């Protein structure tokens, strides 16, 4: 991978990159059919993508404090262990106080 050489303006000073918001533009060799081609590559525009977590999120009943843990589920209420809260039917209710599913909030404890 090669960087384009710095250009100079008419006064002999190094010219500024007039590319995308002053970002460094690089060229990379690619293949288009059987012919090599030069493709613009913007290396400085990459942003970190949040990783998806496999962490199970627990939820707490705002009425009584019952904590729904996906690892345990609610076997008495027909919810198998390993069931994420989002997959529970909307007509499910708190096994302790009978509050509705919408009365639960994410538990950070």
N, C-alpha and C positions, 0 to 999 in steps of 0.2 A: 504494500500500500504506500503510495507516494503523496506527499503534500505538495500543493502547487507552490512554486517559488514566489517569494515576496516581490511585488511589483513596486516600482518607484514612480513618484509623480514628476512633473516637469521641473521641479526644483531639486531633484535628487533625493528627496525624502521618501521614506517608505510609505507607500500608499495604504490607506485603510481598506480593509476588506469590505466591499460594498454588498456582500451577500446578505443572507437572512439575519438581520438584527446583529451584525457583527460576529456571527458564529463562524467557526472555522469550517471551511468546506474542503472535503477530501474527495479524491477520485479513487474508485476501486474497479479493478478489472472484472468484468462479468462475461458471460457467454450468451449471445443472442443468436440462436440457430448454431451455425458452425463458425461464426465470426466473433472474435473478442470485441467487447465494447467497453467504454468507460462509463461508469455509472456514478452519479453524485451520491455521496454518503454524508449524512449529517450526524456525526458522532456526538456532538455536544448537546443534542436535543433529547437524548434518552432520559426517561424518567423511571424511577423505581416503581414497580407494580407491586402492590401489597400482596403478600403471600396468603393463600387461603389456609385457614387454620382448621385442623380437625378437632379442635378443642370443643367439648360439649358445653353448651351454655345452659346454665340453670336459671329457673324462673321462680319468683316469689309471689305468693298471693298477698295482695295489698290488704285484704280483710283480716286474715288470721296469721300470716307469716309462714304458711306451709311452703316448702321449697320443692319444686318439681325438678328432679334430677333425671335427665334422659337415660343415664346408665341403669337406673332402677325402674323407670317407667311408672305405671300405675296399674299393676296386674288386676287389682280388685275393680278398677274402672274400665278394664278392657284395653289398656294401653301396655303393649309389650315392652320389656326392657330394650334399650337402644333406640327408642322412638324420639326423634327431635320434637321439641315443643311445637314448631311450625307445622309438623305433620299430624298433630292431634286434631281430631274433628272439632269444629266450632261449638258443638253442643256439649262438649266435655265440661265437667265442673270440678271444683276443688273437692278432694275426698274428705277434707276435714270440716269445712264450713259451708260448702255448696256454692261458693262464688263462681261466676262464669269465667271462661277462659280469658276473656278480654280484661278481667280484673287482675291479671298477672303482669308483672314487669320483669325485665331482665335482672338477675341477681348477680352482683359483682363480688360477693363475699367469699 
